[in-house]
Amino acid sequence: MSSPDWATLDGETLLKSLEEYAVTQGISDIHFSPEKEKVRLEVRLHGILELLAYLEPRHYEEIVRHIKFLAKLRMNVTNIPQDGQFTFPAGDRIVNVRVASIPSRFGETYTLRILDPKKGIVPLKDLGFPKELEEKLAALVELPNGLVLVTGPTGSGKTTTLYALLQTIIGKERNIITLENPIEYELPGIVQSQIDDDHDYTFSTGLRSVLRHDPDVILVGEIRDFETAQTAIDAALTGHLVLSTLHTNSAVEAIPRLLSMGVSPYTFAPSLRAVLAQRLVRTLTPECRGKKDCDPGLSSSYGGQAALAELLIVTPAIREQILLNETAAVIEAKAKEEGYRTMREWGEMLVEQKISTQSEVMRVSI
């Protein structure tokens, strides 16, 4: 669709136009940032923040009132952060919008996260993993027990990958329960439970409750502390398959990170099955893949995203390194002896296949 003149639209029309633009273009976030004389309107497309327009303050006041009304935020509060959500229809689906505000120098700053089921619930084969990694991931989620971790920064597609993995086992006589904060997408065929910190329903307390519901597979949205980590490990050792996320730069770094939380190497080593680290890399348009002179610096050269990942499978040799409390460098060296490839190395393959560019791989990998 062609872009309207964003700066001239009234509040309600602007928001509706942005909603339509977001779902058609695949935008993940909309940002409103007040400055001294104007308000910056930006969107995140394929992981890159792009400026759409500068809005007049009077138009911004209208859209803030409309957002607050839809998200059930307190209209007369501007000096503290607020969080809410609302939905809107898009074709045959309902899109959820998570709203967050913070007070800033020149007014309230708003970020709208677009949670489109079309983007969030994707089959594993469509995520762009190399065939070798895709097959290994599909095999991991068929295991009867153990701990599988997915790591990466916010916005790297961890939740999408986890949902894709769960989709492959839904309906296979396994009771699947998730603990999420918040529940981003509805996945039929499983039990999804939302964390409520205000009422002491945390990942650690929730996980203990979930274990009383006869689960086969448990998704823990994030491991943040020792109690959650050790409970997840104990669950993995007692016959459950546990999937969770962690914030680390690489797959190997997840091991010393959990050990630094204080978990026992003697329970962690036998429970851990694999660690997947991932980023999202922009992919070239079909037109650019056939050209030598396509400019990798232009956003128009890219038409989508794919997962760029590295997968550490815990072998007996890696398990021994965990028991010895070795550093990430030592563990990675041992893993490479067994065929482990880093994210950068997988990225080189994407460049060779003209799926992405060298500059794009360098931007997201370490």
Secondary structure, DSSP 4 states (H G I P E B T S, - for coil): -PPP-GGGS-HHHHHHHHHHHHHHHTEEEEEEEE-SSSEEEEEEETTEEEEEEEE-HHHHHHHHHHHHHHHT--TT--SS-EEEEEEEEETTEEEEEEEEEEEETTEEEEEEEEE-HHHHS--GGGS---HHHHHHHHHHTTSSSEEEEEE--TTSSHHHHHHHHHHTTTTSS--EEEEESS--S--TTSEEEE-BGGGTB-HHHHHHHHGGG--SEEEES---SHHHHHHHHHHHHTT-EEEEEE--SSTTTHHHHHHHTT--HHHHHHHEEEEEEEEEEEEE-HHHHT-SS--TT-GGGEEEEEEEEEEEE--HHHHHHHHTT--HHHHHHHHHHTT---HHHHHHHHHHTTSS-HHHHHHH--
